[in-house]
Each structure stands twice: as structure tokens, then as C-alpha cells.
Amino acid sequence: MLTLAITGFDADPDLITETLGFEPTSVGRKGKPSQSGKPRTFNGWWHDVEPERLINAGQHADAMTRMLARLHGRENRFARLRDVVGPEIVTIYGGLYVPADRQCGVSLEPDQMQLLAACGIGWGLDLFADR
């Protein structure tokens, strides 16, 4: 999976959608039940470009290309988001599930890192040895 996550803000999550100009995959509202059934302690906004498990570097690269295409040209919108909404976290995260007996590497190109930095977006990837 590969997801843009914007969390830890007081504004209505619909303001994120308005500001960025594209729809989330899901939103969470403070006080409303989370997936566990417990009330959420924060607002959140998530946009998935790949909901399925990523199992190799090529899939990660393809998903990142789709994500970056979504972000391209929206640098000013992300600046406005930080000014108006002030989220605690703006990041892209995902999971890479690699067979334990295989080697796999992921990388970002300088222009990709430049776009993430211009939008103020972090990037993280959880690695799992799939047995």
C-alpha cells in the first residue's frame, strides 16, 4: 500500500479536500468511532494510490509515480494547507512485503525528493519479511 496521510489537525477534514483539490480515500473525525470502535482522538485525511500490498521495488516505484503525479503542481496548495490547517503530520507511508529469501531496494530520485520537500511531505516505508 502507499498512502498520503494528513493527521493531527482541528479543522474539518473536508477543508483538506477543498484545499488540495482531490478526494481522500478515507477521513477520520475526532470523537467518531475508529476502525477499532474506540473514539478517534484526532482528525485525519488519507489518500491511497495503492491499497494492495507492495511486493517489489517496481510496484513501489509505480505507486510513487502515481502519487507524485497527484501532488505535482499543488505545492502552493500544500503551503496553504500548512498555514490554514496546521496538521501535525503530512507524510506518505506504505509497506513493502518481500520474501525473506529475496533482496529488494527502493529509492527516490532527486526530482521526486524535491517535490516531496516542496510540498512539505515526509516519506516512510515499513519493510516486512514475508515468509
Secondary structure as GFF3:
##gff-version 3
##sequence-region A 1 131
A	DSSP	beta_strand	2	7	.	.	.	ID=ss1
A	DSSP	alpha_helix	13	20	.	.	.	ID=ss2
A	DSSP	beta_strand	26	28	.	.	.	ID=ss3
A	DSSP	beta_strand	44	50	.	.	.	ID=ss4
A	DSSP	alpha_helix	57	71	.	.	.	ID=ss5
A	DSSP	alpha_helix	75	84	.	.	.	ID=ss6
A	DSSP	beta_strand	89	99	.	.	.	ID=ss7
A	DSSP	alpha_helix	110	119	.	.	.	ID=ss8
A	DSSP	beta_strand	122	130	.	.	.	ID=ss9
###
